[in-house]
Amino acid sequence: IMNTTKIIKEISLEEFKDIISKYKGKIEINTHALDHLSDAQRKLFKEQSLIDTLLRENPRGIGLQRNGRYATFYRRNWGFLRIILEIKYSKLEIITFINTETMPNLKRLENGK
C-alpha cells in the first residue's frame, strides 16, 4: 500500500506564502475537519483560529504529501499543530488538523531519503 500522506518534498516558506496570498479570501474548512473533536472541544474550538493561523503565522515546516496535499507545521508550546491543506478548484481547503509532539525532518527529503 502506498503511503499517500508521506511527505515527498519540502516547500519553501516563500512558495507557501504565495499560495496563502493567492487564496487569502478563499480558505474553507472541510466539513470533516472537526470530526475527531469531542462536542466539548468543538464548543471551545473556533474554526476561524485555524484560518488565522494560516494567514498570520509562519509555519516551521511545509511539506508536499504524495496525495498532493500540503502538510504545515506550526510551533506550539506542547509541540506542533499540523494543518493539512488542499487546493481545490479556486479555494484552499483545510482538510484536517492534528496536534503532534514532533515534526518530521523535511531537510532530509532533499537528499532523496
N, C-alpha and C positions, 0 to 999 in steps of 0.2 A: 504494500500500500504506500502510495506516495504521500509524503507529509506536506500537505498543501499550505499549512501555516508556517512552514520553515522559512526563515528569513534568508533570502538568497543574495541580497545586495544592500549595502548601506546607502542611504540617501543623505545628501548634504543638507545642512540647515538652510542654505540659500535656495536650493531646489524646493524644499518643503515650504519655505516662506512664500515662494512664488505660487505654489498650489493653494495655500491658505488665502493669499490675497486675491487670487482668481475666483475663489468660491466663497469669499467672505460673507456675502449676504445669502448664501445658498447652502448653509450647513444644516443638515437634518439628523435626527436621531432615529435609528431603526426601531420599530415597534418592539422588537425582541431584546433590545439592548439592556433593558432593565429587568428581564425575566429572572435573573439569578438573585435579585434583591428580595428580601422579605417585605411584607407590607409596611412594617415599622421603618425599615431602611428607606423604602421608597418615599415615605412621607417626608423624611429628613432630606432626601436627595433632591437636588434641583437640577433638572436637565440642562438649564442654562449654564450651570457651573462647568459642565463638560465643554460646551461651546466657548465659554470664556477662557478656559484653559488653552484651547487651540488658538484663539485669537491673541491672547496676551502673554503666554509663556513660551519660552524656547525649550523644546524637548531636549533631553540629554542624549537621546539617540533616536534615529528614524531608520526603519528597515523596510524593504520591499519584500513581501512574502511571495511564495511561489504561486499563490492563487491571485496575485495582482493587487492585493490589499496592502495598506501601509500599517505597520506597527510602530506606534510612537510611545516613547517612554519619558514620563515627567517625574522628576525627583520629588519625593515626599519624605517627611521625617521618619516614616515607617518603612520606606523602600521606594517603590516606583508605582505610578499609576500608568498602566498600559492601555492606550486607546487604539482600537483597530478601526481604520478608515477605509472607505472605498469610494472611488469616483464613479458615480452612476449618472449617465447622461449629462445633465447640466448642473448636477449638485454633488456635494461632498457629504457622504453619509457616515455617521458614526455607527459602526456595526455592533460593537460591544466594548466594554472596558473591564479591566481586571486589576485588582491590587496585587502586586507581586513584590517579593523581597529583593529580587535581583534583576539585572538587565543583562541580556546576552552580550558577549564581546563582538561588536559589529566590525571592528577593525580587522579581525582575522578573516572575514569574508573576502577581503581584497586579495588575500593570499590563496584563494581558491580552496580553502579547507571546509 
